[in-house]
Amino acid sequence: MPDINEADLEKTVEQLELALKVFKNDLHPSRYKEGTYLQQHAPIGCRVRRGNDWKWTNQDNGGPGTIVGHLYDELRKYWCWVEWDIGGDIDVYRWDVLGKCDLTIVDEDRVPVEGDIISVGCKVKPGDNYEGNSSHVLGIAIKRLGDNKVQVRWNDDGSREELTYGKEGTLRQLMLVCAEETKKKERSQNDADDIQCSALKTTSPLASPVFLKVDDVFETTATVRWKGIIYEKKSSYSKYVVTYIEKQKPQKKIVVDVAEAFFCILDDLKPGTEYSVDVKLLSDDGESLPTESSSFITRTKDTDYSLFEGWKLTDKEAARLAQALGENWEILAPALGIPNVSLHHIVYDNKTMTLCIYKMLLKWVENDKYSTFGKFCEVLKKNPNVYVDRSILNEMKEEYRLIIMEKENVQKAV
């Protein structure tokens, strides 16, 4: 077999990635699905252009587009379906895929196609013949259903309807909201129906992020998570500022800048110490008030996994551990000695995330003589972004401790 250099391997991976993209576009049945995570950060109906990591040549025809759906790829993370203004093509693009993002959100109103009244991406409101929910005031056309009909996603509750817009003698259930009308609504302090996409979206630079939680707290590390702000108004730069302090030393503040993420790993903490942390948004328009402080206490000492170093895992334990892992599981592959090419094959050959995780762990268990439960716990500790159901891990730990205790009791009896 001929040697494959790194450049050839990277080219092959890129070709596989492109093939995967084409496969999603042609065969995936859920183009217009809505994902909870992406709805917070890249809401359906948002207007976008190509971003810093764009590598799809001229698929956008140099113009803006509209996010019409979300996709979670069990290997490659999050993708967005976009319908482009020029040409009307629909394709899928990376959003937080191994740190890459093809898109950037822009503040550009959709102009209808020449000769049409409403196009995908247009802001709409109920028309003269609308007989639906009276609370609906503004929405986004996200799917074309014919020459005179579109699917609308209403901003107030995220519900969807298929409505006509008065073309060729049909009922005028929808009306186009022009850019000037939108601006007037945004200027009105009493208008509670600002254009939103069911996310935390604001034109005010002073709005604070929403603090979610501090989790994966260990002896010297912890992960802070928050819900980010999506601007209607353009901003040349923005970042989140995470500030944390020791409760016993409030005069010593530590500040971390986070540019393009909604979490931060604090990695210089002291064991057994209480901290408080808050987050605020900083942009060229000003800065927000910080979130309400949240307190947490690091563990008192390094977790001792030496008891589990002698526990060589089997296929049965791999199956249980697969049930414990979730989002970001693929991050573990390099630490477990699983090459990227093997990971691609695992995902391609298996339909569900749990099965993919099991096959990855099984490959590790079969090929690494040091694939112990203790090593697995150490790998998890170094990768706090991976979702873990710790109740499963704790059950396995207790079961193993009982086994060790029984063995020790037998030895003492002898």
N, C-alpha and C positions, 0 to 999 in steps of 0.2 A: 504494500500500500504506500503510495507516495506521501512525502511529508507535506503538511499543510501549514504555511506560515500564518502569522497573526493577521496580516493584511487580507489574505484570502479568506480567513475565518470571519473577519468583520464584514467583508463583502457578502459572504454567504448568509450571515445573520441579517444583513440589510435586505437581501433578496427574500428571505423567509418572512421578514417583517412586512414587506410590501405585499407578498402573497397573502399573508394573514389579513391585511387591510382590505385587499380585493375580495377575499372570502367573506369578510364581515359585510361588505357593501352589497354583495350580490345575493347572499343567502340569509343573512340575519333577519329574523321575523319581527324584531321588536324595535324598529327604528325610532318610534315615537314614545318609547317608555321613559319614565321619569325616575331618576335615582335620588335618594334622600341626600347623600353626601354632595353630589354635583349640583343639586338644586340650591344648596347653600352657597356654592362658589361660582358656578357657571349656569345660572337658571335658564330653563327653556324660555325662548323668546328673546334672550339677550342678543345683541348685535356684536359681531366679532370680525376681526381681520386676522391675517397671518401674523404669528408671533415670532419671538426670537429663535425658537427651535424649529421653525418651519423647514421642511425638506421635501415638499410634495410638488415641486416645480410650479406650474401655472394653473393648478387645479381650481384656484379661486378666480382666475381671469383678472387678477389684480384688483378685485373689488371686495366689498364687505359681504357678510352673510348673516344668517340667523340660526341660532342653536334650536334644533327641533326635537332632539331626543338625547338620552344618555345610555351609556353602555359600560358595564363592568366586565372587564376581561380578566379571567382568573389568573392569567400569567402576567399580563402587561398593564394591569391596573385600569385607570379610568379613561374613557373615550367620550367624545361628543359628536353627535350627528349634526352636520351643518348643511343647510340649503343656501347656495350662493346666489346672490342677486343676479349676476351676469351669467346667463345660460341656464340657471335653475337646477344645476347638478346638485345631488345630495351625496355626501361622503362622510366618512368617519375620521376623526382626528384626535390626537393624544391630548389628554389633560391630566397632568400628574401621572405620567407613565415613566417609571424609573427616573423621575426627576425632570422629564421633558414635557414641554407644553407647546403645541403647534399654534395655539390661538391666543389672542388678546382681546379683552372686552373693550368696545368703543361706544361712543355716544354719537351715533349717526342714524337719523331717522330713515326708515325704508321708504323709498320712492316707488310707487306702483309702476309695473311694466307699462310701457306706452300702449294705450288703447284699452287698458284694464282699469278697474276701479280699486280693487284690493289685491295685493300680492302677499306672499308669505313674508312675515316680518313686519307687516304694517300694524300700527296701533289702531284698534277699533273700539266702537261703542255700540250699544243697542240702537237699532234703527226704529223707524216709525211703526213697523209691523212686528216688532219683537214682543213675544208673549211669555217670555221665560222669567227667571228670578229677577225681581226688581232691584235687588242689591247689587247686581252686576253693573258696573259703570265703565270700566276700561278692561281691555283684553288685548291679546296678540294673536294674529292669524298665523298658525303654525303648520297647516297642511292644506294643500289644494285638493279639492274633491270634484273638480269639474270646472266648466267655464264660468259658473256663477255661484259656486258654493265653496266654503272653506271650513276647516275645523278651527275653533277659537279656544284658547285657554284664557279663562278669566283670572284677572290678577288678585281679586279679593279672596278667593278660596281654592284656586287651582283647578276648578272643575272645567270640563270641556263640553262644547256643543258644536254641532254641524249646522251651519246657518247660511242662508243666501244673502246676497247684497245688492239686489235690485237690478241686476243686469238681464237684459233680454226678457223683460216682463215678469221676472220673478219677484217675490215679496222682498221688501227692503227690511230684512231682519237685522242687518248690520250697516254701520256707517263708518267711513274712514275718519280717523282723528288726525287732523293736519298738524304739522310741527308747531305752528303758532298757537293753536288751541292747547296743545300739550304744555307749552311754556307758560301760558296764562294760568293753567291749573296748578303748575308747580309754584307759581308766584303767589297763589292764593293761600293765605295762612289757614283759612277755614275749610279748605278742601281736604277731606280725609281720604281721598281716593287717588293719591299720588301714584304714578306709574311704578309698579313693583312687579317682580317676578317670583313671588312667594319665597323670597330670600330676604336677608337683612340688607336692604338696599336704601340708600339715602343720598340726597343732594347736599347734606350738611356735613362739613368737615369735622364738626365737633362731636358727632355721634360716636359713642364708645363701642368697642367690640363686646360680644357677649361671652363671658367667661363660662366655660363648660366644666372642666374638672382638672385635678391633678391625679395622675394614675401611674402605675408601674414605679412605685416608690421603693427604692432599694437603699443600700447603705450610703452611697455617694452619688446616686442619680435619681432623677424623677422627670416625668414628662408632663408638661403643661399644655392644655388644649383649649382653644377658643373658637368662636364662630366669627368669621371675618366680615368686613364691610365690602359691599360692591357698589361702586359709585355710578350715579347717573352722570355726574359732572366729571369731565376729564381732569386728570392730574398728572403732571410730568413725572412725579415719583411718589411712592408711599411705602411705608414699612411699619411693622409692629415693634413696639418696645416693651420687652419683658423685664420687670424689675423685681428682684427678690432680696430679702434680708433675713439675717438671723434674728430671731425674736430677742435674744439676749444681747445682741449688738446692733440695735436699730440705726446707729449712725453709719454703719457700713453697708451701703447699697451696692448691689451688683446689677449692671444693666446689660442686656443682650438684645441686639438688633436682629429682626427676622424679616427678610425681604419678601419671599414668595412661598410662604407656608402658613399653616394655621395651628402649628404646634411648635414647641421648643423643648429640647432635652437639656435639663440642667445637669451638668456632669462634674461639678467641683464641690459637691456638698459634703458635710461632715456627718459621720454616723451618729445616730441618736440625738439629732438636733432639730429643733422646731424652726420652721421658716414660714414667712408669708410672701405671697407673690401676687402681682397684678399685671395687667396688659393694657396698653393704650395704642392708639393709631397716630402716626405722624406723617404728614404730607406737606407739599408746598403750599397748601391752603391753610395750614395751621396744625394743631394737635387736639386730640380728643381728651376728655377726662379719663383717668384710668378706671378700669373695672374695680368692683369691690374686691378687696384683698381676700385671698383664700389661704388658709393655713394647712400645713402638713408636717409630719415628723418622720425623719428618715429612720431606717432600721438601726438597731443599736450595734450590730456587729455584722461582719461578712457572713453571709449564709454559708454554712458548712455543708457542701455536697459530697464530702468524702465518703459518707455512709453509702452513697449510691454509685460510687465509682466501680464497685464490683458487680453491679447489676447490668449484665449484658442484655440488651434488648432483643426481643424476638419479633416475629411478624405480628403476633397478637398484641404486644405492647405498642407496636407501630400503628396498628389500627386504632387503639385507644387514644394515642397521642394525636392522630389525625383528626379525631373528633374535637380535640381541645384547641386546635389552631384555626385561625380565620384570616381576616384581612391582613395583607402584607406578608403572607406566609412565604412567598417566593424569596424574600430577603434572606431567609435562612440557608438557601441552597449553597452559596459559596462557602459558608462556615461549615457545612456538612460535607464539603468536597464534591458537590454535584455540579458538573460543568454546565454552562449556559445551553449548549447544544442538547445535552441530555434533558434539561429542563423543558426545552421546546418540544422534544419528542413526548415527554410525559404529558404535557398539556394537550398536545395534538391528539394523543391516543385515548385520552380520558375525558369524559363529558362533564363531570361534577368537580367542584373545588375539593371536596373531601377526598375523593378518589385520587385526585392529583397529589394532594398532600401525602396520602398513604403511600403512593408509588414512590414519591421522593424519599420518604422516611425508610421505606423498605429497601430501596437501593442503597441508602446509607448503612442500614443495619447489615445488609448482606456483604457489603464491600469493605467496611471498616471494622476491624477487630476491636477497636476502642469505642464502638458505638454503645455507650452506657447511658443510663438515665442521668447520672451525674453530669456527664458531658453535655447532654441535651439541655439540662437546666442552666448550665453555664452559658451555652450559646443563646438561649432565650434572654438571659440577663444582659447580654451585650447587644441585644437587638430589641429595645423596648418598643419599637414601632409595630411589632407584630402583635396582632390580637391573640390573647390566650385566655381560655376558660380555665382559670386557676383551680376551680373546684375539682376538675378532673385530675390535675396534677397532684393536688393535695390528697385525693383519694388514693392515688397510686403510691404516694409516699407513705401514707399510713399503713396500707396493705403490706408494703415491703418491710416497714419497721416491725410489724407483727410477725412476719416470717422470720426476721432476724432474732426477735425475742424468743420465739418458739424454739429455734435452733439452739440458742444459748441455754434455754431451760433444759432441753434434752441433754446437752453436753454436761450441764451441772448434775443432772440426775444420774448420768453414767459415772 
